[in-house]
Amino acid sequence: MFANFLIGLREGLEASLVVGILIAYLVRTDRREMLPMVWGGVAVAVLVSLGAGAALTYGPNGLSFEAQEAIGGTLSIIAVGFVTWMIFFMARASRGMKGELEGRMDEAIGRGGWSLALLAALAVGREGLETALFLWAAAKATGSTAQPLAGGALGIAVAIVLGVLIYRGAIHLDLAKFFTWTGVALIFIAAGVLAYGIHDLQEAGILPGLDNLAFDVSATIPPSSWYGTLLKGTINFSPRTTWLELVAWFAYVIPVLTLFIITIRGPRSTAPTTAPAVSTATP
């Protein structure tokens, strides 16, 4: 559940910051009449994200076991790809997000209000679709229980509260540090989802080695125990891990973590690392 809370918190906070910057810019430049366009774009993005989550949850149920595993494994790997891209994107963009968004807003305003609605929909919808896909993969990995969804929903709720507080100027958050630490955590979480996706493809018969175990500690760490459930819910640890899953886990963690450390230690801009300053005026 913690892993999904982290996904909801991180993605939700990014979306909240985007919305806060858009609204603050319109208020500050006395373009309040365009605020409904922003909220309309946000509403469309939320509906599309919810629709995608529903389609993932209820779509494959009528298929054979092998087909479900093949689809589940493929989507899990795609989810890992999206999350990996998001980790590196925010590591580079968190310091300059405000200026980049305002530049895009000027272009959108020049093209008309619907362009502004599209900008808001794309900015928020990207986070929503990534969240829906990754939460679905996590829910499937933990046995399709409601805990991953509850954790993600709680994370999104906390993110919205933080976004409002940042917009009001009530708190200041060091975005660079926040996205760095959550990025490290998500690398290990994504590695677990990748390993589970590999396992799904093995069960579907697409990849070999389903019975070729690297280790089996299910007697020491029963999957139904509280600590087995905790490990499964946080890092997708499987007591019965195949060699292909183990190799995939290390093949992901080692290069991605190395590149991430190089990225965050690279040349830094002089822009402030605190949360983007926004007007405290209410729309």
Secondary structure, 3 states (H helix, E strand, C coil): CHHHHHHHHHHHHHHHHHHHHHHHHHHHCCCHHHHHHHHHHHHHHHHHHHHHHHHHHHCHHHCCHHHHHHHHHHHHHHHHHHHHHHHHHHHHHCCCHHHHHHHHHHHHHHHCHHHHHHHHHHHHHHHHHHHHHHHHHHHHHCCCCCHHHHHHHHHHHHHHHHHHHHHHCCCCCEHHHHHHHHHHHHHHHHHHHHHHHHHHHHHCCCCCCCCCEEEECCCCCCCCCHHHHHHHHHHCCCCEEEHHHHHHHHHHHHHHHHHHHHHHCCCCCCCCCECCCCCCCCC
